[in-house]
Amino acid sequence: MLRNLKRWLGFDSLSPYVKNYLNVANARSAIYMAVITIVLEIWMLTSVTISVLTSHKVRTFLWIVQHFSSYIVLLVVATLILFHSLRILHGKSTSEFGTTILYGIFSLVAIAFGIYISYFDYRKGEQVLTFITMETFVMCLLAWRPVVSILMVTSSYLCFYLVCDATFPTTYATKVNLFTTWIAMTVASISIYNQRKISAVTDEQLESSNMSLVQAAVTDDSTGISNVSYFRGRARQVLHDEDIPFEKLIFLYIDIENFKYYNEKFEFEKANLLLRDFAQYLKVLFPDNLVARVSDDHFMILTNRDDFKEKIEDARSFIKKADSEIHLDIKAGAYRPPSRDTLPILAVDKARYACNSIKKKFNKHFCEFDEEMRREFERKKYIIENLDAAIENGYVKPYYQPVVWAKNGKLCGMEALARWDDPKYGLLPPSAFISVLEEYNKIHLLDLSIVRSVCRDLSEARKNNIPFPSVSINFSRLDFSLVDDIFAEVEKSMNEFALSPDCIHVEITESALNENDKLLHKIMDSFRANGYSLWLDDFGSGYSALNVLKEYDFDMIKLDMKFLSNFSENKKTRPLLKSVVSLASQVHMQTLTEGVETQEEYDFLRQIGCERLQGYLFGKPMPRSELIEKIQNGTYEVGV
């Protein structure tokens, strides 16, 4: 009850925003009030002057002084109010106390003026409209706290009543009229204050909500620093700011090394705290620069080139202190914008490219984007942007490398290897685009196009009675996660060209396998259940080859060509190969050795029981037309 009464009387505290809102609203009202008052007083001064000079009625000197002085005082005060209110609206005056005093003086002068003029009108039996007008100006245009309004209205009405009653005793009607207008003026002034206060509070809440939304839109939730969207927009402004020499700017991309292991060790909460601390430390290192979090443990910065390398070293020192067991460190890439028109998104990509280029270089922690990287970056960008068109136009096609029977050298199969015959870059080897497509999660588009091309080639060969042996096709690990149902997609191409499962062998690289990968197990079971042969590619290239043989069922294992490196010199090679071939036979898997280049290797592999061979000794990868020509001219004999 008491709290509500205090709030109703205006004793409650107001926020700075509400105080400023009321102050500005009063300033706007005061401008209108002051202008009207100035016009009226100038008109009254002019009217009185003309009356004194032209009227036959004699005015006493005292009358002239009293009227002129009252008009002039009100005119001067109104003029002061006008200029002060204009200064408030232009942000040149912010003193709340000074403003209150000035408005208070104007109010006292205006009410006193109203009492004075209406007193003379009352004596003559005329209406007291000047008093009511001044009361309306002061109490309804300006918003006072209710307690102030009540005191001002009550005291002014009481004063006017006493002055009038002392001259001529007021009638009952006059008392009722004064009492009625007192109530109306009091209620109106309190209502105006509360309406403005409600509007101020509502605006404050809306602005606070908008600020929260804006802050959320430009801030990274986890670290509290800027996010990518804000960074890009602000970086564009910085680059186009003529007062900032762009030739001194540099984009940095920072990646925390081994943060994944830190996250696994301490779980989310502590790892997230480290990210926040590191982000805030970057803000300290680069206080007047743009710092933002890209994602995970990646950050980007737009800064001045002066001493930025020293700051990167400081950042390294900070992150290395986080844990003594996990060797946290940072890799940083940099890119210098060549012009003001540089797009921030591309600048960050190039800084990231430089950073990624040293990820596997233990002793290198900083790299700046250079001309060689530019050429490689442009080629990667070209590959990503033109993959769809290359597939559609037939630039991506399978090349076929022969696979022969070890026992007689006859052609028993082929491996389909993707090649990109580009109109701009020429024939691209797999190393130029496979890793790029894997990095950008587009490898499945290429692999599915190769599947369809192989199916088409097999179908056309069968229609033309060309002895085209079965083809093995490599599948990336990403194919199994990027495609909703890779088995269904392969079946779709097979059915389109009316091929049976024995035409295709599904090759899966050893590095793609994980003993706990339930999804891969399920997909492999689907292939096997529908008659497809499963081949394990690059066996022996990893560190868990024996576990792979234990956990997965393969029809064929392809021994990695590394087994044959230094074949003649390394004494361990022959017994190792012999043991692997023997082991595969015992677990009912056939063997195929890749990378066969010499007759010596061929003879040895045939001797130890390896069933199939592949390598430059028998032929390099070649286009379909060349392979068919060699089959037809007898270079390759298809047989069993």
N, C-alpha and C positions, 0 to 999 in steps of 0.2 A: 504493500500500500504506500509506504513512505517513498519507496524507490520510484513508483509510478508518478507520485506527486512531484518528486524532484525532477523527473524527466519531463512532466507536463509544464512545469515552471521554467524549464530550460537550464537546470543546474547540472545536467549530465555532461560528461566530457565528450568532446568532438574530436574526430581524427583530423590530422593535418589536411587531408584531402577535402573533408566536409567543410572545414573552416575556410579553406581557399575557395571552394565552390560558392559558399555564402558570400564571401568577400567580393568575388567577381560578379555575382548576381546583383549585389548591392551597388557595385560600381556601374553596372549597366543601367540600373534603375535610376541611380543618382544623375547619370548623364541626361536622361530624359527630363528628370525633375529640374535639374539645373538649367537646361536650355529653356524650358517653359518659364521658369522663374525669371531668368534673365530677360526674355522677351517681354514678359508681363511688366517687370520693373522698368525696363526702358520705355515701354508704352505709358506706364503710369507717370514716370518722370516727365516725359514729353507732354502728356495730358495736363499735368499740374502746371508745368511751365506756361503752356498756352493759356490755361485758365487764369493764371496770375496776370499775364500780360494783356489779355483781351477782355476778361470779365469785368463788369461794372461792380461786382461784389468785392468789397474790400477785405483782403486777407491780412491778418496780423503777421508781424515778423516771426512771432513764436510759432504760429500755425505753419508758416512756410518752412521754418527750420525743422520742426517736428516731422512733417511729412517728407520733406526732401531727405532728411537724415535717415529716416526709417527705410525709405526706398533704396537709398544708396548703400546702407549697411547690408540689406538683404541681397542687393545686386552683387556687392563685393564678395560676400560669403558664397553665393551661388556660383560666381566665377571661379573661386578657389576650389569648390567642390567639382566643378567641371574638369579643370585641369588635373586635379588629383585623381579623379576616376579614370581619365584617359591614360594617365601614367600607370595605373593598376592594370588596365587591359593590355597595355603594351609591355607589361612585366618590368617596369622601371621603378615601381614602388611596391614593396612587400611587407611594410610595417603594419601589422594588424592593430597594434596599440595606437599608432599615429592616425590610422584611418578611422578608428572608433572615436577618437577625440574630435577629429575634424567633422565627422558626421554628427556627433553630439552637439558641437557648437552650432552647426547649421540648423539642426533640429530645434535647439533652444531659440535661435534667432528667428526661425520661421514661425514657431508657435507664438513667441512674444509679439512678432509682427501681426500675426492673426488676431491675437487678443487685443492689441492696441487699436488696429483698424476697426475690428468688430465692436469694440467698446464705444467708439464714436458713432458707429452705425446704430448700436443699441440705444444710445442716448437720443438719437433722432427717430427712434421707433422703426428702424429698418431691419432687414434680415442680417444675421451674423454669419454670412456665407464665407467671408474671408477666413474666419477662425476655422470653420469646418473644412475649407479647402486646404489650409496649411496642415491641419491635423491629418487629412487624407494623404497629403504629400509625404509627411514625415512617417506616419504609422503604416501606410499601405504600400508605398513604393519601396521603402527600406524595410528589411526584415530584422527585427530585434528579437532578442531572447524574450520569451513570454513574460518573465518577471520584470524586465526592463519596460516592455510595452505597457504592462498594467500600471507601473509606477508613473510612466510618462503621460499616459492618457488620463489617469485619475488626477494627477497633480495639475495638469494643464486645464482640465475641465473644472476642477475645484477652484483654481485661481480665477478663471474666467467668470465663473458663477459668483464668486465673492466680490470681484470688481464690479460686475453688473448690479448685483444686489445692493452694494453700498451706494450706488447712485440712485437707482430706482428699484424699490422692492420688486423682485421677480414675481410674475404671476404663476399660478398653478400650471398653466399650459406651457409656459417657458421652462419650468422645472421638469415637466414630463418630457418635453422635446430634448432638453439637454441630457437628461438621464437616458433616454432612448438612444440618442446618438453616441453617448458614452459606451453603452453596452455594445452597440453595433461596431464602433471603432475598436473596442477591446477584442471582441471576438474575431473581427477581420484581421487584425494585426497578428493575433496568435495563430490563426489559420494559415496566413501567408507564410509565417515562419516555419510551421510544421510541414507545409507543402514543399517548400524549398529544401528543408532538411531531408524529407523523404526522397525527393529527386536527387539530392546530393549523395545520400547513402546508396540509392539504386545505381546511380552512375559509377560510384566507387566500386560496387560489387561487380558490375559489368566490366569495368576497366580491369579489375583484378582478375576476373575470369579470362578476359581477352589476353592479358599479360601472361597468365598461366598457359593458355593455349599457344601463344607465340613462343614462350620459353620452351614449352615441350616440343614445338616444331623445330627448334633450332638447337636443342641441347641433347646430348647423349645421356640416356637415363643412367647408365652404369657408372660413368666417370664424372659427369657434371660439366664436361667441357663441350665445345661445339660439336655438332654432328656434320655429316658429309654435305647435306643440303645447304646449311648455313655457310660452310667453308667455300663451296663452289660459288655461291652468290657473292659473298664478301670478297673472295679472291678476284673475281671479275672486276669488282669496283676498284680494288687496289691497283690492279694492272692498268686500268683506264684513268687513274688519278694522275693528272699531269704534274702534280706537286711531288709525286714519288718517282724517282728514277728507276724504271723497270730493269735497267741493265744491272742494278745492284740486288735484284731479287732472286731468290732461289727456292724451289719446291723441294721438300724433304719427305721421304717415306721411311718410317721406322717400324721394324718388326722385332718383337721380343723373341729371342731364340729359347727353345726348350720350355716355353710357357705351358705347353700341353702337359708335360710331366709334372710341373708345379701344380697345375690344376688337379691332376689325378692324385697327387700326394695330399693336398690340403683341402680338396673339394671346393665347391663354388664360392662360399662366403669369403674365405680368406683370399682366394685367387682374385675375386672381384675387388676386394679391398686393395690388393697390390696394384691392380690396374688403375684404380682411382688415385692412389698415391702417386703412381708413375705419371698419370695424366696431369695431376696438379703440379708435379715437379717440372714437367715440360712447360707448363704455363709460367712457372717461376723463371725457368731458363730463357724462355722467349716471351718476356712480359708484354711487349707491345706488338706481338705478331699473331698471326692466325694459327691456332693449334686445334686439331679436331681428331676424333677417333673415327677410323674407317670401319673396322669391324674386329671382333675378337681382340687380338693383341697387336693390332696394326694402327698406326697413327700417321697423320700427315700435317705438315707445317709449311707455311709460307713466311719466309723470313729474309733478313738482310744477309748478304754474303759475308759480311765482316764477322770474324770469329765463330762462324757456325760450326766448324769442325771441333773447336774446343768445347762447345756446348754439347755436341754429340758425345764426346768423351766423358763429359760430366754425367750425361744420361746413362752411359755405360757403367760408370762407377756406382751410380745410384741403384741400378737394377741388379748388379752383381752382388750387392750386399744383402739382397733379399733372402738368399738361402745359400748356405755353404756346401750343401750336398748336391743340389741340382745346379748345374753351371748355367745360370741365366746370363744372357748377354743380349746385345742388340745388333741387328744389321740395318744399315741405313743406305738408302739410295737418294740421289739428288738429280735435279734437272733445272737448267737455267732457261727461263723463257726467252726466246729470241725476239719477241715483239710484244706490243701491248695487246695484240689481237689473239694471243695464245689462249686457247681454251683451258681453263683450270682442270677439267676432267681428263684431258689428254696429257697435261703436264704431270698430274698425279700418276697417271698410268705409266708414264715414262720413268718417273722416279721409282715407282714400284718395280718396273722392269729391271732397272739398275740394281735395286735391292735384291730381287730374286736371283739375279745372275751370280751373286756371291753366297747364296745360301749354303752351298756345299763346300765352300772354301773356308777352312777352319781359321786361318790366320788373317782373313780379310773381313773388315767390318764396315767399310764404307766404299761406295762405288758411285761415280757420277756418269750419267748417261752421255755417251759419246757418239761419234759418227758411225762407227761400226755397229754399235747397238741400234742406232737409228735405222740402219738398213735392215737389220734383223727384226726390229720392232715393226717396221713397215711391212715386211714379208709376213710376219705373224698376223698383223692386222688384216692384211690382204687375204690370208688363208681363211680367217674366221668370217670375214665379210663376204667371201666369194664361194664358200663351200657349196651352198645350195645351187648356185648357178653352175658350178663346175659339175655337180652331179647331174643336173638337168641337161646340160649340154654334152655330157659324155666325156668330159675332160678327166674325170676320175674313173679309172678302169682297172680290172684285174690283169696282172701279169702272172704268167704261170711258170713255176720252176719244176722241172721233172723230178720224179721220185722213181727209182729203179729197184728191181729185185736184186739183191746181193748175189744170188746164186747164178744168174744168167745175164744180168745187165739190161733186161727188158723193162720197158716202161710199165709201171704198175699204178701210177697215180701222179698227181701234181699238187703243189701248194699254190693257192691263190694269194698273191701279194699285191696290195694296193699301190697304184702309181697315179700321179697327178700330172697329166700332160697339159700344162698351162700355156695359153697363148702369150702371156707376158713373161713368165719365168722359165718356160720350157719344161722339160721333164723333171719333176720334183721327186727326189727319193723319199722313202717313208720317214727317214729321220728329220726331214724338213717340215712335216705336217702332222705326223701321228701324235707326238708329244704335245703339240699345240692344241690339237683337237681334244686330247685327254684333259689338258689343263682347263679348257673352257667348256668341258662337258658336252662336246659335240661329236665325239668319236663314234657314237652309236649310229649317227646319220651316215657316216662313211661306211661303217661295217655292214649296215643293212643294204646300202647301195651295192656293195661288193657281192653280197649274197644274191641279190636279184640279177646282177650282171652275170655271175657264174651260172646261175640257173638258166638264164637265156642262152649263154654260150653252149651249155650242155645240151639243151633242147635243140638248138640249131644243128649241132654236130650229129645228134642222133637222127634228125630228120634227113640229113644229107649222107647218112651211112658212114660217117667218119668215126673211127674207133677212138673215142675220147674217153680216157679213163676217169675214175672218180677223183674228186677234188677235195682237198682239206682246206678249211677256212678258219682263219684266226678270229677269235672273239676276245675283246678286251673285258677286263673285270667290270668296267663301268657299264658295259652293255647290259649286264644283268640287273643293274640298279636304275639306269636311265630309261630303259624300255620296260613298260608295264608287264609285258609277257614276251620275252625274246623268242621262246619256243614257238608261240603263235605266229610271230612275224616271219620266222623261217618257214614254217608250214605254209603260210600264205604264198610265199614265193614258189615253194616247191609245187603246190597245187596249181598255181597259175600256169606253170610250164609242164605240168603232168609228169613230174619226176618222182622216183622212188627214193626212200631214205638212204639206200646203199650208194647213191651218187655223191653224197656229201659226207665228209668227216668233220666233226666239230672239234676244233683245236682250242684248248684252254691253256694259257701260260701258267707255269708253276707258281710264279710270283703272285698270280691272281687268287690263289687258293688259301683258304684258312679253315682249319679243322672244325671251327665253330660256326662256319657260315651256313646256316640252315637254308637260306634262300638259294644259294648256289647248289646245294645238295638237291633241293627240290627240283630245280630247273634241269639239272643233269639227269635226274631220274626220269623226267618227262621225255628228254631226248632218247635216253636208252630204251624206255618202254615202247617207244614208237619206231625202233629199228635203226636209229642213228649210231654210228660208231664214234666213241669219244677218245680223243687223242690228248695226251699231256705234252705240251710244248716246252722246250728249253729245260728239260729235266737235268738237274745238277747245277743250275745257275744260282739257286738259292741255298739256304742253309737248313732246310727241313725236308729234303727230298724223300727220305725214308718214311717220315710221318705222312707225307702225301700219298705214298704207295699204300700205306696202311689205312688211311681214312677214306680214300676215293677209289672207285672202280674205273679203270681205263682199259681200253682195248689195245692201245698203242702208246708207248712212251718214246718221245723224240729226244735223243741225247744231245745236249747242247754242244755247239761246235767248239766250245772252250775245252772240251775233253781232248780234242785233237791238236790243240796248240802245242808247239814244240814236240810233235809226235816222235820224231826221230831221236831227239836229244834227251827228253825226259823219260827216265826209266820207269816211273810210276804209271805212266799213261796206259801202257798195254795191260798190266794186271788189273788196273781199275776198270778199264772198259770191259775186260773179260768178266769180271765179277758182276758188273752191273747187268750185262746181257744175260748172264746165268741167273741172277736174282730175278730179273723180269720174267724169265721163262718159268721159274719156280712158282711165281704168283700169277701165271697164266696171262701174261701181257707180252705182246710182240714189241720189237724194238726197231727204231729207225734212227740212224745217226746223221746229223746235219754237218755241213762244212767239209765234206770229203773233197779233197783237191788233188791228191796224188794216188798213183797206182799202188804204192806201198800201203797206204791207209785202206784202200779198197780191199786189197788181198787179205790184210789182217782182219778186218771187220767181217768179211765173208767167212774166214777161217774160224772165228769165235762164235759164229751162229747168229750174227745180227741180220735180220730178215731184209730190211730195206735201207736204201742209202740215198742221200741227197747232197748236192754240192756242185761247185763249179766244174768238177771233173765230168759231170754228166750234163751240165748246162746251166746257164744263168737264167734268171727270170726273163720271160719274153712275152710279147703280146700274143693274143690268140691266133692271129693270122700266121705268125712265124711258127708257132707250135704246130698248127695244122699242116703247114707246108712241110715241116720236117717229118711229121708222121706219114704224110702221103709220099714223100720222096725216099722213105726208108731210113732216114737218119735215126728215128726212134721206132723201135718195134714194140708194139703193145702186146703183152703176153703175160703168162702166168709162170 
